[in-house]
Amino acid sequence: MVRQLSNTSAKELALLIDPDKFDADTFSYLTDNGLEQIFSYIFVGGSLFIENRLDETVRKIKSLSTLPVILFPGSSMHISPYADGVLFLSLISGRNPEYLIGNQVLAAPKIKQSNLTVFPTGYLLIDGGITTTAHYVSNTQPIPRHKPEIAAVTAMAAELMGMKNIYLDCGSGAVKTIPEKMIQEVKANTNLPLIIGGGIASVEKIHQLFYAGANVLVLGNVIEKNNSFIQELKNLEIPNGANRNFTSVKLS
């Protein structure tokens, strides 16, 4: 069961797994090398599913790990009842109604019929130096990385609308991370847990982003491309994850 706390000072890591790229042997290697001591959550999802492997991937992950599995859906079709929870995302950095509310309406009945814990999340795409799949598929422009004030006021609006988490993302494969100044601005103007993803590829960068105010850092490509990076993470000095920092709403 996913813990339902609202600690905005926790510092945790989440591993992002794309079902199209999931390899059970690689995941077993990670579990054998300290995965559950390093990460607090496993996010499963992506912007584009070429193969329908979501249920299969979630079930396999849960057979190999006790970490909470949280869906990171790219559309209303990316919902699996076998996960523990779901980031109920609204792409508030763009103005595409399909990703602001359309997919959410389509997904709502399926989620409500499930036992998934729901995490209402304001999702902001930020320029990470290249056009990512998320930018292309969502048909939206990312927030310019040199405009932290735009991200801050957008996050403020999300909080006022009742969202419980903010996710700033440069997208999978980004060459740059969320600017520290942007994290600081969002953190200073909201009182919500802050999830940061995209382009995080070094222990040094992890330290910098945590110091700027991130609560959860999402790692994906760096682990896919270099499984041994998990060895570097073993010496990362962050809290042990006892204080979960998501705020969730369980639908009845």
N, C-alpha and C positions, 0 to 999 in steps of 0.2 A: 504494500500500500504506500502510495506517495505521501510523504508528510506534508501537512498543510500549515506551514508557519509563514510569517511575514517579516523575517529578519532581513533588513536591507543593508546589513553590515557584513554578512557572510561572504566568503570568497571561495568559489567552487568551480570545478571544471566539468564540462559536459562533452561527451564524445558523440559526434554527428556521424551517422551511418546512412549512406545512400543504398537502398535495397538493390539497385541495379549493379552496384559495385561490391556488395557484401560477399565475403568469402569466409566460410565457417572455420577453415583451418587457420587463417590469419587471426580471426577473432579468438580462437582457442589459444593462440600464441600470446595474445594480449592479456587474456584472463590468467594465463600461467605466469605472466610477468608483471603482476601488480595492478591490473586494471581497476579492481575494486577498491584498492587503497588510494588510487590517484584520482579517479573520477567519481562524481556523485550521481550523475545521470547519464543515460544513453538517449540521445535524440535520434529518431528514425524518420527520414523523409528527404525531400528534395523538390526541385521545381519541375522536373520532368522524369516520369517513370516510363522507360521503354518497355520493360517487362513487368507483368503483374506479379511481383514477388513480395508484396508488403506483408501479408499475413504469414507467409512462410518465413520471411526474415525475422519478424517479431517473435514468432514462436521459437525459432532456433536460438535467438539471442537469449530469450528467457530460460531456455534449457541449459544454457552455459553460464549465465550470470544472474546474480540476485539484485543487481542495480535496477532502479526504476526505469522503465522504458516509456519515453514520452514522444508522442507523435509530433512531427514538425511538417504539417501538411502543405503541399503546394497547390492543392485543389480540394474540392468537396469529395473527390473519389479516393483521396489518400487517407482513409480512416480504417483502422483495424480494431476490432473489439478485443483483441488479445493483448493490447498494450495496457499500461497502467494509467496513462493520462494523455492529454492532447493540449498542445498550445493552440488555443482558439484565436487565430491570428486575424487582424484586420490591417491591410496594407495602407496605413494612414499617411505615408510619405507621398503616395500617388493619388490620382483622381480617377482611377479606373473603377467604376462601380462593381464590376465583377469580383474584384479583390477587396473592395471595401466592405461589401455586404452580400453580393450575389452568391458566392460560394458558401458563405456562412449559413445562409438560409437553406441551401440544399443539403448541407452537412448536418444541420441541427437535429432533424428527426432521428438520424442514425446515431448521433452522439447521445441524445437523450435516452434512447433505448438501450444503450450500453452501460457498462459500469466504469467508464472512463472518468477520471478526475479531470476537470476542465480548468485550464489556466487562461483566462481572458488576457490577451496580449496585444498591445499596440506595436505593430511591426513597421520599422522604417528602413528602407534601402538607402544606403549611403554610397557615394562614388568611391570605389576602391581601386581606381586606376585603369580598369578595363570594363568593357560591357560583359556582364555575367549572364548566365542562363536565367537567373531570377529577373533581371532587368528586362531581358528580351521577352520572356514568356508573359510577364505581367503587363507588358506594354506601358511601362511607366518610366519616368525620369528619376534617377536617384537624387537625393539631396546633395548639393555640392559640398565637398569635404571642407571647403574654406568658409562655410556658412553655418557655424555651430548654433547661431541664434535661431535658424529655421528649425533645426532638430529640436531645440529646447522648447520652442512654443508649440510645436507639433506634439511633443511628449506631454506638455502641460494640458493640451486639449484632450489627449487620451485619458489622462488621469481624471479630468473633470467629467468625462463621459463614463467613468466607472471602470475602465480597464485596470488590471491589477499588476501588470508587468510591462516593461518596455524592452523591446529587442531591437538593437541597432546592428545592421548587418551589411557588410560590403559584398556579400555573396561568395559562393564557393569558387575557389580559384583566384580570388582577388589578389592583386600584387601589393596592396597597401591595406593597413588596418584602419579601424575607426580612429580618427584623430583624438589624442588625449584631451585637447581643449573641448571637443564636442562632448565627450563623456563628462567632463567636469561641468559644463554648462547644463546638460540634461540633469545631472545629479543634483546640482544646486537649485534647480527649479521644479523638481518633482520629489515625491516621497514614495517612489516605487522601486522594487528590485530591478536592476539593470543587467540585461543579457547582451553580450557583445560577441559577434561572430565575423568571420571572414579575414583571411590573410594572416592569421596568427601562426607563426612558424618558428618561434624561438622562445627559450625560457626567459631571456631578457625582455622580450616583448610582453610576455605574460605578466611579469613583475610590473612593467610600466602601466599596463592597462588596469591591473588590480589597484595600483597606487592612484590612478586617475579617478577611480570610483566604480569600476565594474564589479558586479556581484557574481555573475556566472560567465565564464569564457568558454566559447564553443570551438572545439578543435575537430577538424575533419580531414582536409586534404593532407596536412602535414603527417598525420598518422597513416593515411592510405599510402603515401609515397615513401614513407620511412618508418617502418614498424619499430625500429630500434630507438626512435625518439622517445618511446615510453620509458627507456632506461634513464634518459635525462630528466624526465618528469619525476622520477622517484626521489630526487633530491630537492624538489621544489618545496619551499617552505611556505605553505598556506594552511589555514585552519583545516582540521580533519573532516569538515563537512557535517559536524554534529548539529549545527544550526542551519537547517534548510531555509532557503530564502524566497521560494516562490510563494505567491498568494494564489490560492485556488478557490474555485466555486464548484461545489458538487451539485449537478442538476438532479432534481427529484423526478 
